[in-house]
Amino acid sequence: MKYEQQPTLPAPTGSIGAVGWARKHLFNGPLGTLATLVLAWLAYTLLVPVLDWVFVSADWAGTTREDCTSGGACWVFIGQRIDQFLYGFYPSTQTWRLNLSFVLLLALILWLAVPRIPRKGLAALLTLVVYPVVALILLTGGRFLGVDTGLVAVDTHQWGGLSLTLVLAVVGIVASLPIGVLLALGRQSEMPIVKSLSVFYIEVWRGVPLITVLFMASVMLPLFFPEGMSFDKLLRALIGITLFQSAYMAEVVRGGLQAIGRGQYEAADALGLGYWQKMILIVLPQALKLMIPGVVNTFIALFKDTSLVLIIGLFDLLAIVQAATNDPKWIGYATEGYVFVAFVFWLFCFSMSRYSQHLEKRLQTGHGNR
């Protein structure tokens, strides 16, 4: 049997090459061409000097400010202070404890985030129950519950830099989410007392700025303690951040709960499920999926708000960089310090944003068009 050669079909209209794509999207008319040319000129005018200052003319190697002679960025300043920026005033011989605690946290996060790794329940248990105890022992050392850990005791006032920023952010994020869920459920409860208390808590905490909460936790709260009783400053800050952030988290969760149709509640009631079974098995999994953007947005805001702890004497990444720029040996290089801080904050916030988008796509089951 003889087969005839089929004629070659033309390329799809979308396969138009780089020139065709540029003509369609960048030069698709007089107005589009003008906008493209103006934006290209602005990019060239603004970005080229910045890139030259950051990379081309920058000084990367050296030990003192005398090594910065090119006129570009002096990254020697960052290199000489990097340990202080990362660990604060933590003893240099004990920084391995900070590194180990964050490596363990990263490993647990990867265990939870990578779908192919099994036993997510065990990972969640280790992350929420076991890891906080291990991290506390590693970071503080000394005696724990009356037992000598064999580690040198390090007071929390010696913590600082990026490690302190991560501690504040991680604890605030992990602790505020379950409290926010309970508050959201309480606000939608049919029990008047529970609903009233939840509404009162949320509205009061949302009505004051975080800087006021930190000030109250650090300065005024100890005035109500019995005489001779002391409370760690970092712990007070963590409690204040958690209570403040949980109110905002509650509103995000409430928005997700309201997005679930009444049919889901009625179907759960028809199956004879109790309240907590209905919420945990039916409603909350769907609501949490829908509110991923709002939750991550709240997490990103919390991560950036950790810089406010400077007002109560805690030196996070931004505060310790500001202190370093006042060193007479490095006066005049504050810009490099702030650029470094901005890059670190952007890196963490961008990573959270990208992972949330990946999570949305993976969990998408047809609720609206994205």
N, C-alpha and C positions, 0 to 999 in steps of 0.2 A: 504494500500500500504506500502510495507516494504522498508525502506531506508537503504542503506548500508553506513557504516561509512567510511568517506573519509580518506585516509592515511595522516598522518602528514607530511606537507611539511618542507623541511630543512630551516633553518634560512637564511635570505638574506646574501649575501657575505659581505655586509657592517657591519653586526652585529657580530663582531668578538671579542667583549669584550676588556677590558683594556690591557690584555697581548697581544692579537693579534694586537691591534692598535699600541702598543709600538714596537712590532716586525716588523710591516710593515713600520712605520714612523721613528723610532729611531734606530733600529738595523737591518736595511734591507741590510746588507752587511758589509764587513770589513771597508770601508771608512765611511759609515754612523755610524757604531758603534764607531769608533775612534773619529769622530767629536762629537758625543753625550757625550762620556766620558770626552773629553777635555773641552767641554762647561760646563758640570756638575761640573768638578773640578774648573773651573774659577768662576762659580756662587757660589760655596761653599766658595772658598777662598776670594772672594770680598764681597759677600752679607752678609755672617754671621757676620763679624765684623761691617759692617754698621748697620745692624738690631740691633745688640747688643748695639751699641752706641746710636742709635735713640730711641729704646724702652726699652730694658732690663735693661741697666745700666744707663738710663737717670734719671735726677732729675726733678720731675714734680711739687712739692709743696715747697713753701717757699716764702720769701720776699727779701732776699739779696743773694749775691754771696757766702756767708758763708754756705748757705744751699745746695750748689752744691759740694758734697764731693764724689760722687760715681765714678767719672772718665768718665762718659758718657756725653750725651748732657745735657746742663743746660737749660731746657725749662722754668725755673723760670724767666729768662731774658725776654723771649717772654711774659710770663704772666704778668709781672710787667709793660711792655711797650705796651701792646696790644692796649690800648685806643689811644696812640699816633700814633701807626702804622696804625690804622684804620681811625682816624679823624684828624691827624696832630695837628695843634695848634688851632683848632676850640674850642670855649669855651665849657667846659665840661657840663655846664648847658643847652646848646643849641644843643647838639648832637642828640637829638630826632628829630630835623628837618632834619638832614642828613638821619637818619634811615627811617623817613616817606617818604622822597623823593625817596629813593631806593626801599622801599616796594611798593610804587605806580608804579614805573617803572617795577618791577618784576611782579606785577599783570597784567599790560598792556601787557607785553611780553608773559605771559602765556595765556592771552586772544587771542593774535594773533597766538600763536604757537599750542594751543590745537584745533584740528579740530572740536571737538564736541561742542565747545562754539560758538553760533551763532553771527551774526552781526559784522563781521570782518571789515566792512567799518567804523562803528562807532568807533571801537577800534583803527583803523588806524588814524582816525581824532583826537581822544583824544590823541594818542601818539605823533603825529607830530605837532599838533597845540596847544592843551590845556595844555598838560603836561609840555612842555618847560617853559611856563609862570608860572605855579604853582611851578615848581622846582626852577626857578629863584627867585621867591618871598620867598620860604622857605629857600633857601641857603643864600641869601643876606640880607633879612629883610629890616629894615629901611623904606624909602619911595619909592614907585613904581609909576612912572608916576604922581608924585605930591600927591599921596594918602598915608597916613600913614598905613602901614600894621599891626602895633601893635607888630611886632617882633623886637628884638634887631638887630641892623645893625652889620654885620660881614664882614669885608674887605676880599678880595680874598687872600691877603698875609697870612691870617690865615688858609687858606685851606691847606690840605696836606694829606699824607698817602694814603691809599687805596681809600678813597673817592675822592681825587683829580685824581688819576689814572683812576677811573671809569668815572669821569666827562670828562676828556680829551678823553678817548676812545669812550664813547657813543656819545659825540658831533661830534667827528671826523668821526665816522662810519655813523651816521645818516645824517650828512651834506654832506659828500663826495660822497655818492651813487647817489643822484639825479644830482649833478653837473657832476659827471663822466658820467652818462647816456647822459646828454645834450652834453658834449664834444665829446663823441663817435659818437653821431648822427651828430654833426657838422663836425667831421672828415670825415664822409662818405657822407656828403652833396654834392649836385651838384652845389651849389652856391660857386664860387671861393673865395670870401671874407670870408665867414663863415668857409669854409674848411681851408683856410690859417691861420686864427686866431686860430682855434682849434688846428691845427698841431703845430703852434708856441707855444701856451700855454703848450701843453702836453710835447713837447720836451725840452722846457726851464726848466720846473719844474722837469722833470725826470732827467735832467742833473746836478742837484745840490743835495748834501746830505741834509737830514732833519736837521742835526745839524747846517748847514749854514743858513737854512731858519729860524730856531728859533733864531739864533744869530741876523740875520737881523731884524726880527720882534721885538726883545727886545731892541736892542742897536741902530741900524741905522734908523729904521723907525721913532722913535720920533724926529729925527733931521729934518725931512721934515714937521713936524706939525707946525702950527703957534705958535708964542710965547705965553706961558701961557696955551696952550692946552695940556691936559694930557689924556692918553689912558691906560686903565687897562692892566697890564702885562699879566694876565691870558687870557684876551680877545684877545690880540695880539697873544699869543701862539696858541689859538684855531683857529684863522683865518689862521695862518701860517700852522698848521697841516692840516686843511681842504683843503686849496688850494693845498698843496703838495700831499695829499693822493688822491684827486680827479683826478690828472693826471694819477696816477697808476690805479685807478678804471676805467678810461676811456679806457685804453688799454684792461683791462679784459672784459669790456662790448663790445668793438669792436671785440674781439675774438668770443664772443657769437653771435654777429650779423652776422659775416662772416660764422658761422656754419649753418645758416639757408639757405636752398636751395632757388634758384631763383623762384621756383614754388610758394612758399608762397607769395612772393611779387607780382608775376603775377596774382595769384588768388585774392589777395586783390584789385589789380587794376581792374580786370575783374568785381568785385562786385561794382565798382564805389566808393570805399572808398578814402577819402582824405589822405594826408600824415600822419597827426597825428592820425587819426582813424586807419590807417594801422599799424602804429608803436605800438600804445597803445593796440589795440585789437588783432592783429595777430602776429607781429614780436617780440616785446619785451617780452611778456609772455613766448614764446618758448626760446628766447635767454637767459633770466634770469634763466630759469630752467637749461639750459646747462652750464651756467657759475657759478653755485653755488660753486663748489670747488675753482675756482679762486677768487671769491668774499670773501669767508670765509678765504682763505689764506691771502688775503690782510687785512682783519679785524684782523686776528691774528698778522700779522706783525705790524699793527698800535698799537695794544694793548701793544706789547712789546716795541715799539719805544717811548712810552710815558715816559719812564725812562730818555730820553734825555733832558727833561725840566729842569733837575738839572742845566744845564749850564746857564740858565737865572734866577736862584734863586727860582725856584718852587720846593718844597719838596714833590715829589711823594712818593710812597711806598718804592722804593729802596733807594732814597736819605734820607728819614727820618730814615730808618734802619741803613744806614751808619753813620748818625749823632749820633744815639743812641749807636753805638759800640764804639764811641770815648769818651763816658762818663767814667770818671775815675772809677766809681763804677762798670762798667761792661766791662772793658778792658780785652780782651782775649776770649770773647764769640762772636766774629764776625761770626764764622762759623754757629752758631745757627741762627743768623739773616739772613744770606744769604740762608740757607736752608729753612727758613720760607718764604722768598720772592720767592724763586724758586717754592715752593709748591703752593703758591697762584697764581703765573703766570701760572703754569702748570694746575691748577684746572680750571681757566677761559678758557685757550686756548683749553684744552681737551674737555671741555663742548661745546664750539663752534664747534669743529671738529666733535664730536659725533652727535650733532643736525644737522649739515649739511649733514652727511651721512644718517640720518633718513629722512631728507627732500628730498634727492636725490631718495631714495627708494620709498617714497610716491608719488613723482611726475614723476616717471619713466613711459614713454609711448612708449618705444621701440626705442629710439635713440641710437643705438649701444648696445653692450653687456657689462654688468657690472658684 
